[in-house]
């Protein structure tokens, strides 16, 4: 039985704090299934301010866990902290959520109806602007060919479509507590999904619920995939770190790690602008998943 459910987020200072907090909490307290406790981890935000906003919505006195880190943590470390705290609270399921987003009212209901036989589930999302207006009419799942069940790490070896804010993990079926995430890992969602699959676990996509993936100035990655210098540098760093860790598990990862290093050398030879123009002109950047815009030499069909 998956009895104890934690719905968790990391709260941080930003220019639109009041708007984000309102939209986030409104969607939390409108969930059709309220069988969960809320965990709020403060990233240098005054807990009194957070409690004041939560109290406006928490009319039925839902159990709220307020935590504030006593040390400076990276975004990845903060998310791992949510996992560790959830285990300490005796949780069976941890539902990740992003403070700057809102979600469909049936998100918790759909997660709890499906996660029992899986190590993680991940829901659909719409890309929206700062005011939660849809930027694209179709959802992410409607425009990408994503399997219903994620059983093999090879499905996500070149890119990722499991966003952390859309993910829920089964703490009873897989030992997430013992998962060690190296400091050089940037894409923690990609790491978690890949590690579970490498270990023989399984995930499932949820098409009947969604999040509103808000685009704003403070977005860490965002949803614009046309390459520029900043996105190229970030993508190379993400993939190099990812393959560096997983190369010990399979020769395919080892090969991918070598190919990323080779790609770095090639970009140094031809220049960033040349590579960026090649990728942007040869591929449809509107259909990319995360990190799919970093194309290996063989994917661009260079004459080697």
N, C-alpha and C positions, 0 to 999 in steps of 0.2 A: 504493500500500500504506500502510495506517495501522499503522505498526510500533511507534511509541513512545507509550505511553499513560501519562498522569499522572492519578492519583486524588488529589484535593486537598481540604484543609479548612483552616479558620481555627480555632485553639484559643484559648479565652479563659478567664479566671478566673471561677468561679461556685461557688455553695455545693455543687453536686452534681458537681463536677469528676471525682472518682474514679469515680462511677457512670456518668457520660456517657462518660468515656474508655474504660472497660471495655466498655460496650455497643457503642460505635462501633468500636473496634478488633477486637472479636470478630467483628462482621459483615464488616469489611474482610478479615481473614485467613481467613474461611470462604468467600470468593468461589470459585465453581466455576472461574472463569477468573482465574488469578493473573498474567496477562501485563500487569502494570502496575507502575509505581513510585509510591510514596506520597510526597506533598508535604504537609508540615505547616508552616503559617505561624503563628507565635506572636504573639498579640495581648497582649503584656505578661505572658506566662507563662514561667517559668524553663524553658529548654530541657532542662536536666538532669532536671527532673521529668517532662517529656514523654518523653524518651528512656528513662527508667526504666520507664515503663508500656509503651511500645512494645516494649522488649526482651523483656518477658514473653510477647508474642504472636509476635514475629518469629523463630520457631525455624528457618525456612529461609533466613534472612539476605536477605530482600527488600531491595532498594535503597530507602533512605529519604532524602528531602531535607528537612532541617530549616532553616527560615528564620525570622529574627526581624527585624521592622522596626526600623530605627534611629531612626524618627521616629513621632510619633503620627499614626495614620491613622484615617479614618472607616471604618465597616463597608463602605461602597461602595468606598473606595480599597483596602481590604484585599482585596476580591474581585478588583478589577482587577489588583492585585499578583500574585495567583495566575495570572492570564492572562499577564502579562509574564514571570514566572519560568518558566512552562511553555514559552513560546517560546524563552527562553534555554537551556532544557534540551533543545531540539530536539524537543519533543513534537508529535505529530500529532493527538491527541485529549486534551482536558481534561475529566475527569469531576468535576463539583462534588459536594461532600457536606457535610452539616452535622454538626458535632462532637457536637451534642446528639441525634442521631438514630441509628437502626440501619436496615439495609436488607436486602432479600431476598438470599439467597446467590447468585442468578443475575443480579444487577443488571449487573455488568460484562459478563458473557456476552451478555446481551440488548442492551446498548448497542453492543458491538462487532459484533454480528450485523446491526445495522440502520443505524448512523450513516454508513456509507460513501457513501450517496447523498444525505445531508442535511447541512445546516449545523449543526443541533442536534437533539437528541432530548430528550424529557422523560417520566419514568415516573410511574406511578400512586403513590398513597400512602394510608395509613390514618391517621386521627387517633387518637392514643393518649395516655394519661396519663403521668405522670412515671415510672411503673413499667412502661411499654410495654404496658399493657392497652388494648385497643381501646375508644374512647369511642363510636364508631359502628360498626355491624356491616358496613356497605357501604364500599367504597373510594370515593375521590373521583371517579374516572372512572365508577363505577357509578351515581352520583347526579347527574351533570352531562352535558349534551349537548355533548360535545367532539369535534371532527372528528378523524379518524385522521391526516390530514395537514394541517399548518398552512402555507398557501401565501399567505395574504392578511392584511395587517395589520388589515384591517377586522374580522376575526374576534375580535380582542382590543383593539379601540379603546376600548371602554367598561369593560373589566375584564380581569383577568389570571388565567390558570390554569397558567402555566408557572413553577413555583417553582424558585428557583435551586438549592436542595439536591436537586432531582429532575432537574436539567439536565446534559447533557453537550454539549460544543461541538466541532465539527470544525475544528481550527486550520489544516488544509490546504486547506479549501474556501472559507473566508471569512477576511478579514483582521481578526481581533479585536484584534490588536496595535495597529492604528491607530485603534481606536474610542476616542473621547474622551467621557467621562461627566461632564457638568457637576456642580458641587458641589451644585446645587439639586435634583438627581435623588435620590429616596429609594428608589423601587422599582427596584432595579438589574436584577432578573430581567425585569420588564415592559419596561424600557428595552432590554435586550439583544435580547430576542425581537422587539420591534417594529422596532428598527433593522435587524436582519437581514432581516426581511420587507419593510420599506420599500426596502431595497437589492436586492430581487428574490430573496432566499434562501428556504429552505424548512426546515420542521421536521416532526417526526413524533412522535406519542405512542406510548408503549410500555405495553401493557396486561398483559404477561406478567411484569412485575416491579414492585417497589414499595419505598417507603420507609415507615418508621414516623415520622410527623410528631408529635414529642413536644411536649406542651403543658406549660409550666412558667412560673415567675415571671419568668424572664429572656427569654422569647420576645419577639422584636421586634414581630411582627405578631399571631401566634396565629391561631386559627381560630374565633373568635366574632365574628359579623357584625352582631348587633343593635347599633344605633347608641347611643352615649352621647356625651358631650361630647368625650372624649379621642379616640374613634375618628372622630368627625366632623372634628375639627381635623386629625388625621393624614391622613384620606382626601382632604380638600380640598387639603391641601398636596401630597400625592402627585400628584393629578390635575392640579392647576395647573402643577406643575413638568413633568410628562410632556407635556402639551399645549403648554406654552410652548416646549419644545425642538422638538417635531415639527411645529408649525404652519407652519414654513418649507417643509415637504415636500408638503403637500396642503391644499386649502381646507377639507376635512372636519376636519382637526386644528385649523385656525384657528377654525372655527366652534365646535368643542368648547371651545377655550380661552376664547372669548368667553362661552360658556354657563356655564362654571365661574365666571368673574368675575361674571356676572349672578346666579348662584346665591348667591355670597357676599353680594352686595348684598341679595338677597331675605331671606336668613337674618338679616342685620343688621336688616331691617325687622320681620320677624315673630317673631324670637327663636329661639335654638337649640332650646329645648325643644319649641316648636311643630313645627319641621321634623323633629326626631327622632321625635316621636310620630306624625307623618304617615307617615314612611318605615316605622317599625317596625309600624304598624298595617295598612298597605296592601300590604306585600310579605312574602313568606316568606323570612326571613333564614337559614333552614336550607339553602337551595339556592343561596346566593350563591357567587360566585368572589371573589377578592381585588379590593377597591375597587368592587365592584358595588353596595355598600350606599350609595354616594354617588349619589343620584338627582337628575337634572336636573329643572328645573321642568316641562318638557314630559313627562317620564316619570311625574310624579305627577298630571298633568292639572290643574294649577292654572288658574284663570281668569285669563288674562293680559290 
